[in-house]
Structure formats: structure tokens, C-alpha cells
């Protein structure tokens, strides 16, 4: 039996129709296989567990933050200085207007994770060309923890997953020279979660001043941070080491994660792993785009880490401790 073009059937005598083995049908089967290869590890390693983690806080604020009476009586909402400034609250309120809390939480998680996977697939296409789907599937199976506490692509309703997705898209745009698109995506990421967006912003900046200038940029920032630590007290820089001792003790006891000095060994191992991956990419990757991203993400992460060590460990500055520059560490894990 022959197929179109005169080639003999590979399934002759198998009882399976030759029509399903034509070249025209292969792309459809291949697309399905790639989709399954990508989705399976993401579902296996990031199962949805309901309203957990910070999803509780964001949903709480979205549901009750507009009620004046509740705002006055709820200690968390009335003293909020962060959640009310993210556009993610408006997004959650739009979901809550049509669905209950549980369904809104699920939709928020699905949308965030889908955006993350799609955005990384675009970046992987830039980095690995036709093997983009292998990289995207592998990312789903990777150890997701970075730094002292967080994971990337969190499987619950949080602005972090969407902010990371936009930042990854911005990095992909920067790698291909689409600077206006990169800037627009970074603005969206900043509006969702500025502490997450800083990693993407720093990486895009280093890519913009690529080459020796990028390395010099990173070294200058590190040098300035170190010099500021040395000169802070003699120059009487306002704000440095001005934490109220009693309040500082409460933060150290309840939220010590913001200070690198309180991080567990696992956090430092995660950082070492990310740095090792970047070094391997810089020294061995055949792709210029991979080498550029590995270098830029490593510089960005090291700058954030060094600034945090200087101003949230050696010298404790309230502003720097609150900004948490170490949050840029997540970008090392997408290179």
C-alpha cells in the first residue's frame, strides 16, 4: 500500500489506516505531544492547593478593602501600605464580582501560571530555538525555591506569578532588541509587584549596556554600595541604622527573612546553585543569547544580594530592608 508521493506505508498490515500517518497529520500529533510534555511536569510539581500562602491576604484585601466600616475595624487592612497599591487587587475584585472566593482563587492561580508558562516559552524560543518546548518542560520540573523563602511560578493567586511573567517577557524582548516592548512589559510588572519586577528591570538594564559596560555597571553598583556602608556613619547619612530597637526585634523574630543574616543554609545553597548555573551558561553555552542572559541575570542578582548584605545585615537601613533588593535573585533561575 502506498501513501501520497508513492512512498510505501510504514504501517502496512497493521490494521491502522494509512491516512493518520500522512505528513500532513504529523504536525498535529507533534503539537499534542509537546503540549503534554510541557503541561505534565508543571501539573505534577506545582499542584493547586487552594487558598494558601499570600493568596489569603490578597483575597482578603480584595473582598473587604473597599468597605469603610471593615477597613476601620480590620487591623491588617487599615494599616496596609502595599497591597492597596497593586493593580492585582482590581484584577481579583473583577473575579470576585462573578465568582465566589474559592473559584476566584483557582482562576487567579490558573491565569498566573498560564501566563508564566507562556512567557517562558517565548523566552525559551529566543534562547533555544526549536528546542524551546524541552526547556519549558524542564523548567516545570526544576527545583523552584530561590533565596530564603519564595518559589517562582507560584501555583496560587498572587501577583508575583503575573509580575514574573511580564518581567520574563520583558527580558525576551530585550534580548531581541525590542526595547519599547520590554519597557512596556516592565511597567506592567512594576504595577503588579515592584519587588519582583526589580529583577527583570535590572536584567534588562544590564542587557541594554551589554558587554564590558554591563560588567562595569554591576561592579560600580557593588562598589558604591560597599563605599556607602563604610561612609554611612561618618557622614551621618539619614535613615541608615535608624530602626527602632524594639520594632527591629519584633521584625527579626517574626519576619527575619528580610535580613540575610537570618537565612537558613538552604537559601545560600539555592543561591550557589543559581550562580553555578549562570557560570556554566556563560562559559559553555553555544548560544550568544544564553550567554548574555546568564551574565545579565547573574550581575543583577549579585548586585541585589550585595546591596542587601550591606544594608540589611552589616548596616541595617529601614528603607533598603523594606525594598528587599535580594528579591532580584529569582532571575538567576530562568537563565
Residue, then its C-alpha position, 0 to 999 in steps of 0.5 A: x500500500x502506498x501513501x501520497x508521493x508513492x512512498x510505501x506505508x510504514x504501517x502496512x498490515x497493521x490494521x491502522x489506516x494509512x491516512x493518520x500517518x500522512x505528513x500532513x497529520x504529523x504536525x498535529x500529533x507533534x503539537x499534542x505531544x509537546x503540549x503534554x510534555x510541557x503541561x505534565x511536569x508543571x501539573x505534577x510539581x506545582x499542584x493547586x492547593x487552594x487558598x494558601x500562602x499570600x493568596x489569603x491576604x490578597x483575597x482578603x484585601x480584595x473582598x473587604x478593602x473597599x468597605x469603610x466600616x471593615x477597613x476601620x475595624x480590620x487591623x491588617x487592612x487599615x494599616x496596609x501600605x502595599x497591597x492597596x497599591x497593586x493593580x492585582x487587587x482590581x484584577x481579583x475584585x473583577x473575579x470576585x464580582x462573578x465568582x465566589x472566593x474559592x473559584x476566584x482563587x483557582x482562576x487567579x492561580x490558573x491565569x498566573x501560571x498560564x501566563x508564566x508558562x507562556x512567557x517562558x516559552x517565548x523566552x525559551x524560543x529566543x534562547x533555544x530555538x526549536x528546542x524551546x518546548x524541552x526547556x519549558x518542560x524542564x523548567x516545570x520540573x526544576x527545583x523552584x525555591x530561590x533565596x530564603x523563602x519564595x518559589x517562582x511560578x507560584x501555583x496560587x493567586x498572587x501577583x508575583x506569578x503575573x509580575x514574573x511573567x511580564x518581567x520574563x517577557x520583558x527580558x525576551x524582548x530585550x534580548x531581541x532588541x525590542x526595547x519599547x516592548x520590554x519597557x512596556x512589559x516592565x511597567x506592567x510588572x512594576x504595577x503588579x509587584x515592584x519587588x519582583x519586577x526589580x529583577x527583570x528591570x535590572x536584567x534588562x538594564x544590564x542587557x541594554x549596556x551589554x558587554x564590558x559596560x554591563x560588567x562595569x555597571x554591576x561592579x560600580x553598583x557593588x562598589x558604591x554600595x560597599x563605599x556607602x556602608x563604610x561612609x554611612x556613619x561618618x557622614x551621618x547619612x539619614x535613615x541608615x541604622x535608624x530602626x527602632x530597637x524594639x520594632x527591629x526585634x519584633x521584625x527579626x523574630x517574626x519576619x527575619x527573612x528580610x535580613x540575610x543574616x537570618x537565612x537558613x543554609x538552604x537559601x545560600x545553597x539555592x543561591x550557589x546553585x543559581x550562580x553555578x548555573x549562570x557560570x556554566x551558561x556563560x562559559x559553555x553555552x553555544x548560544x550568544x543569547x544564553x550567554x548574555x542572559x546568564x551574565x545579565x541575570x547573574x550581575x543583577x542578582x549579585x548586585x541585589x544580594x550585595x546591596x542587601x548584605x550591606x544594608x540589611x545585615x552589616x548596616x541595617x537601613x529601614x528603607x533598603x530592608x523594606x525594598x528587599x533588593x535580594x528579591x532580584x535573585x529569582x532571575x538567576x533561575x530562568x537563565 
